[in-house]
Amino acid sequence: MESRSLFVPDGLAGDRVDAAIAKLLGFSRTFAAEVAEAGGVELDGVVLGKSDRLTAGGWLSVTWTPKTEPSIIPVVVADLRIVHDDDDIIVIDKPPGVAAHPSLGWDGPTVLGALAGAGYRIATSGAAERAGIVHRLDVGTSGLMVVAKSESAYSALKRAFHDREVRKIYHAVVQGHPDPLAGTIDAPIGRHPGASWKFAITADGKPSVTHYETLEAFPSAALLEIELETGRTHQIRVHMAAQRHPCVGDAMYGADPSISSRLGLTRQWLHAFRLGFEHPATGEFVEFSSDYPPDLQHALEVLRGD
């Protein structure tokens, strides 16, 4: 067991326990929530839950059992495709079922593990298990990711993503037909109040902006082109579900399982289709695109045959 005691700083007054513990001790939000749920967080001797709020000046005590840190395990991922490779960056086409980097609770393949297995050397900035990762795709989302190979590229790309200078275009098939057929969803996203592994539109969430345009309409669904202005976890999935148009196949956010079954989908129809950014070494704007993988292409063909 490990423990830490400290005063609650004014800047964290009113914050949720899990969010505050994550900031104070460098935990992941999920692990901080687990610590609180196990009764490991006390404020002035009173045990707090993960969603309770802190008060400034209180004496905070946190007790937890350390977990083994995730590590990069080299692995061969046959269908992970290298789109571009140079001394500073590597752009990959990620298949579904592959996480961006190792994390507690995930024992499947990762992008970093696949690159290590293929002999690529990646930048070491940041946490060792996230070396070179400047953005992420959900495990069930396929498509383009850029990974930094040099330290300078890591710093430049992190800044570019933070400053919203990266062009991120996704294609998604959603249930029903959005009205209007093109538009912008501007709604803050935060942790779901009832499920720590989900996200939702919340009043105290982070600013999140999604632009969409309908490319093709089917009797029960529509193919959208989506451009992200921000890059929150599950952003497209949350925003479309909030409009009552969840991504087809996305059971977590309310997709109709009968449609998923008919289309042969075991994950959300969501693909990182195009990625553009200023190359960190040359300053030239570069852009890459990706074809739909077989499962998404098959689902489209079924929809077009309706």
C-alpha positions, -999 to +999 in steps of 0.1 A: +000+000+000+011+036-006-004+068+008-001+105+004-015+134+025-017+170+015-039+201+017-064+207-011-052+237-031-076+265-039-074+257-076-090+223-070-119+235-048-151+221-063-134+195-085-146+159-085-125+136-064-114+114-093-104+144-114-086+161-086-067+130-075-056+124-111-042+159-113-025+159-079-009+124-081-005+118-118-030+089-119-052+081-148-088+093-143-099+057-143-074+046-116-082+076-095-119+066-096-110+030-086-090+043-056-120+064-045-145+035-050-123+013-028-125+039+000-090+052-004-098+089-004-105+109+028-111+146+034-106+156+070-113+120+080-144+116+060-144+090+032-153+104-002-168+089-033-153+095-068-180+120-077-179+140-044-164+175-046-133+188-028-132+219-006-102+242-004-079+239+026-091+205+037-066+178+046-067+151+019-055+115+025-052+091-004-043+054+001-039+030-028-024-003-040+001+004-068-006-014-101+020-028-124+028-002-150+018-012-186+046-018-209+051-020-247+050-056-259+063-061-294+037-079-315+031-085-352-002-069-365-005-081-400-031-057-412-016-025-397-004-006-428+025+019-430+012+048-451+043+071-447+077+068-430+106+092-426+132+102-400+106+122-380+072+107-384+054+075-392+018+075-405-001+043-400-035+029-411-048+013-378-071-017-380-099-021-354-091-040-323-057-023-318-052+003-290-030+033-295-007+025-265-006+001-235-029+009-206-041-008-174-068-033-182-059-037-219-041-069-229-046-067-267-023-054-294-012-018-295+001+006-322+034+010-303+037-027-298+031-033-335+057-007-345+082-022-320+075-056-335+082-042-369+115-027-358+106+010-357+123+033-331+099+059-317+104+091-297+107+087-260+091+119-248+063+116-223+054+084-204+074+054-216+043+034-225+030+063-246+063+072-264+057+091-296+019+091-293+005+126-301-032+116-306-053+085-303-080+065-320-105+043-301-098+006-301-128+001-323-121+029-347-099+023-378-079+047-399-050+071-399-027+080-370+006+098-370+033+088-345+064+109-338+098+092-343+120+121-332+119+143-301+115+175-322+086+159-341+069+149-309+070+184-295+059+200-328+030+176-333+018+178-297+016+216-301-001+213-335-029+191-321-032+213-290-035+244-311-061+228-335-038+231-365-043+195-377-070+186-402-088+155-390-115+141-413-136+111-404-163+091-422-191+077-401-223+059-409-250+069-384-285+058-378-312+079-394-307+112-413-293+142-394-314+173-397-300+196-410-280+174-434-249+195-427-240+215-396-219+220-365-224+204-331-209+226-303-214+209-270-190+203-241-180+167-233-170+152-200-172+119-181-206+103-181-221+109-146-233+073-144-205+053-160-168+062-157-159+044-189-183+065-210-185+102-220-214+125-224-224+161-230-221+177-196-223+213-184-188+212-169-172+193-198-145+204-222-154+225-252-160+202-282-169+211-317-178+187-345-186+197-381-205+172-403-219+169-438-241+141-453-224+124-482-249+097-489-283+087-475-298+052-472-333+042-460-322+037-423-288+054-422-265+081-436-228+083-445-213+115-430-180+133-435-170+147-402-142+173-394-131+176-358-122+211-345-114+196-311-103+161-302-121+148-271-123+111-263-153+095-281-162+130-295-179+119-327-197+090-310-210+112-281-220+141-303-239+119-329-256+099-302-267+131-285-284+140-318-302+106-317-280+095-346-255+071-330-228+056-352-241+023-366-226-006-346-219+015-315-236-004-288-220+017-260-238+048-272-272+033-281-269+019-316-297-005-327-282-041-324-305-054-351-290-030-377-255-039-366-263-076-370-278-071-404-247-052-416-223-077-400-207-051-378-190-058-344-178-023-339-188+013-347-188+024-383-162+051-378-130+056-398-102+082-397-103+089-434-079+118-439-052+134-418-033+166-427-007+186-408+024+207-412+054+183-414+074+190-382+108+189-401+100+205-434+072+229-426+053+216-457+016+207-453+012+170-459-021+151-461-028+113-461-060+093-468-072+058-461-095+034-478-124+018-458-114-016-443-134-047-454-160-047-426-170-011-432-170-015-470-193-046-467-217-027-444-219+001-470-226-023-498-255-038-478-269-004-471-267+006-508-285-026-517-315-018-494 
